[in-house]
């Protein structure tokens, strides 16, 4: 003798179809529903576009679960296994049958998790980009400041102060050697950047190099690339 109750185990699903806007199909199958399906047991014959799986759960008794789900959706019945309602209502009707089930797929859950992952990835990439740009700018400030210091330029400490405020360890060490009373040793990063912007108004001395200086700090430039760029920049404008 067989075990007829085992044949009742299976999936109850919710499908939609672009050719049937506003309708959902609630049915059952012993096979795992696919993301987009035209299975014969899902009655897709004659429908020009494939069904799209929105939800499915595995039930101990799919027959009873489908029957009760259809009863719960009776006010929305359209034809056969089709109901004029939304996916969320159909899912609620299925999961309110009282038949034991295990939820295996919900496109709403999938889309939400996917959106969360994509948002986290965008944030991570943005943070990495900002960190990279900060590192590049700090190095630019530092190496420029050291070179100017060697040449006795009064703006040297301004650049080194900017590098120190951006977290450059060597710049911090350099600034610690400068007297606390030094004017550049007390100003904020915002003030540093403001003063550097003011230097751009001096084209004979700073305008051209600082224009390229800003261009060096660009999205997508990797850490390994910027040292050579800085070196070339310094040679071009300060080793003449």
N, C-alpha and C positions, 0 to 999 in steps of 0.2 A: 504494500500500500504506500502511496506517496504521501506528501504533506501539502495539501492544497493551500493551506494558509500562507506557505512560503511564496506562492505565486502572486500574492497580493502586495508583496514588497516592491517598491519602485518609487519613481519620481513624480511629483506634481509640479507643474511649471506655469509660468506666465510668459506669453509671447506677445509681441506687437508686430505689425507689418506696415511698412510705408504706404502700401496700397489701400490700407484700411484705417485711416486716421480716426482717432477717438475710440477705437475698439481694442480690447485685450482678449487674448485666448487663454483660457484656463483648462489645462488638460493633464493627462498622465501618460507615462511611458516607462518601460522597463530599461530602456537605454539611457545613458547619460546625455542630457540635452547639450547640444553644441551652441557656440556663440551665435552662429547664424545657421538656420536649419531649414531643410526642405524634406525632412523625413516623412515617409508615407504615413507613419502612425500619428503624425501631427496634422494630417489632412491638408496638406499644402497644394494638392493637385489643383491646377487651374488658376492659381494665384501667381501673377506675373513677377512679384518680388519675394525674396526669401523672408522667412520670419526671423525676428531678432529676439534672442532669449534675454529676458529681463530678470528672471528669478527662477530658482528651482530648489526644492528640498527633497530629501529622501524620507519616505514614510514607511512605517511598519505595515500599514494597510492603505495603499494608494487609492484603491477603489473607494473605500469609505471616505477618505480625505477629500477626494475629488467631488464625491456626491455631496458632502456637507459644505464644501466651498461653493459649489454651484447653488446650493440652497441659500447660503449666506448672501449670495450675489443675485438672488432672484429678481430683485427690484431693478437690476441693471441688465437683465437678460435681453440679448439682441437676436441671436440665432445659434442653435446648436451649442457649441462651447464658447461662443463669443458674447462678450458683455460690453456695454457702453459705459465704461468707467475708466479710471486711471490705474496705473500699475500699483501704486501704494494701497489703494482700496482693495485690489485683487489679492495682494500679498497678505493684507490683514485678514481677509476672508479665509484664506488658506491656512494661516497660522492660528486661526481661532476655531479650528474644527474639533479640537480635543484629541486628535489622533497624534500619537508620538511621532516626532519628526526630528531630523537634523538639517538645519539650513546649510546649504552648500554653496550657493551663489546668489548674490543680489547685485545687479548692475549699479544700483544706487550706492551701495556700500563700496563697490569697486571704484566707481567714479570719484566718490568722496576721498577714498584712500589714495587714489592716483593723484587727485588734486593736491592733497596734503603733501605727498612725496614730491611733487613737482614744485610746490611752494617752498618746501625746505631746501630743495636743490637750488632753486633760484636765489634764495637767501644765502646759502653756502657759497655759491659762485660769486655773488656780489661781495660777500665778506672777504673772500679770497682775493678778488680784484682790488678791493679797497686796501687790503693788507699789502698786496704787491705794489700798488701805487704809493702807499705810504713808505714802504721800504726803499723804493726807487728814489722818491723825493728826498728822503732822509740822507741817502747816499750822495745824491747830487749836492745837497746843502753842505754836507760834511767835506767832501773832496774839494768843492769850490772854496769853502772857508779855509781849509788848510793851505791851499795854493795861494789864496789872497793873503793869508797870514805870513807866508814865506816872502811875499812881495811887499809886506808892510802896508797893505790896504786896510783902511779903517773899517771897511765893511766885512772883514773876515769873521769877526765874532758874531755878527748878525746871522750869517749863514750857519755857523757852527751851533749857535743857540737854537736855530730852527731844527737842525738835525737832532740835537739833544732832546728837544721837546717831542720829536717824532719817535723817540725811543732808541736812537743810535747810540750804542754803548761807548764807542770811542769818542763820540762827540761829547757825551756826558763827562768823560774823563778829562777831555780838553777844557771844557767849561769850568771844571772844578779848579783848574790852575789859574783861572782868571779871578781877579779881585771881586768879591761880592758887590762892591760898589760900582763895578763896571756897568755902564748904562744898558748894554745888551744882555747882561746876565740876569736881568729882572723882568724883561718884557715877556708877554704871552706869545703863543704861537700865532694867534690872530694878528698881533702887532708886528711880528716878524714878517708874516706874509704881506701885510699892508705896506711895510717899509720896502719889501722887495718889489712890490707892484709899483711903488713910487720910483724905484730905480729905473723902471722901464721908460720913464719919461725923459731919461738922459740917453738919447740914441747914440751919441758919440762914444759913450763908454759902455752902457749896459743894454740899450734897446735891442740890438740884434742878438746877442747871446742869450738874453732872457727869453726872447721869443722862441728860440730853439729849445731852451731849457724846459719850457712848458710842454713842448711837443714830445720830449723824451718820455714824459710820464703819460703813457697811453695805455688803454685797456688791451689786454692780450699779450703784452710784452712779458716774457718770462724772466725770472731772476737771473738766469745764466747769461742773458743777453745784455742787461743794462750796464754792466761794468765796462764793457768795450765801448758802448755808446757814450758813457760819461767820459771815458778816457779820450775819445775822439773829440768830444765837445770841448773839453779843457784844452787840448792841444790846439784846437782851431782858434779859440778866442783869448787864451791866456798864456800861450807859449810863443807868441809871435815875436 
